[in-house]
Amino acid sequence: MPISAKPVIGVIACNRMVEGEAAQTVKARYVEAVQKYAGAIPLICPSIDDAAQAETIISRLDGILLTGSNSNIEPSRYGGETGRAPFDPNRDGMSRALILAAIAARKPVFGVCRGLQEINVALGGTLVDQRDGGTIEHPHHAPDGVSLEEMFGFGHEVAVEPGSVLAEVTGATRLPVNSVHYQMIGALGEGLVVNARAEDGVVEAVSSAPDASPILAVQWHPEWRPDNRPHDLAFWRRVGEISRG
């Protein structure tokens, strides 16, 4: 049963400098999506530095959302040797602790963009850096410095796996998405199944195996325009449904 009339979903913050001081920030789009489209109460997760704190936070939540970020995951987290900055080691550690605590408590875990990558790494998977000297290797991987609105020019389609959670959520076999990222899944984390792939084979959505703790994560950004994209609206509604149990 939820701990309130509405489910409470924890939202991961990113480390930023605000007016010259270190701060944790969350883009308003994520807060609005959780509140307006998932019908849940968003709770910004405080910074933590150990597993015990993660367990305490998770005990007060009905689900957790790993948000996108402009930072990449440090290669040492998944056994890699090279990667492109900027990195956010504090978030790397925080996200891992919360993901593992949520899975242990059988609480649902949701991911967007970097969040998908964090979930994969926490479950023993690996990542691959897609950039090579600043060139674009695939048409949907945007170069550095583009604005959020410009990123829609790098949209593409993904093929949805038949019978997957995403197929059930959207009722579609192909979806137009706005996936913009510089790290992609290499080896798939334990207990995860692929829900969608781009034409070049990049994994664009995953969920958990049927009997595992609920996980649903996408590589694209469903928080940008859910009012104009039925499948993105359906994603957030499913987030709310799963969090309500």
Buried (B, 14 or more C-beta within 10 A) or exposed (E): EBEEEBBBBBBBBBBBEEEEEEEBEBBEBBBBBBBEBBBBBBBEBEEBEEBEBBBEBBEEBBBBBBBBBEBBBBBEBBEBEEBBEEBBEBBBBBBBBBBBBBBEEEBBBBBBBBBBBBBBBBBBBBBBBBBEEEEEEBEBBBEEEEEEEEBBEBBBBBBBBEEBBBBEBBEBEEBBBBBBBBBBBBEBBEBBBBBBBBEEEBBBBBBBEEEBBBBBBBBBBBBBEBEEBEBBBBBBBBBBBBBBE
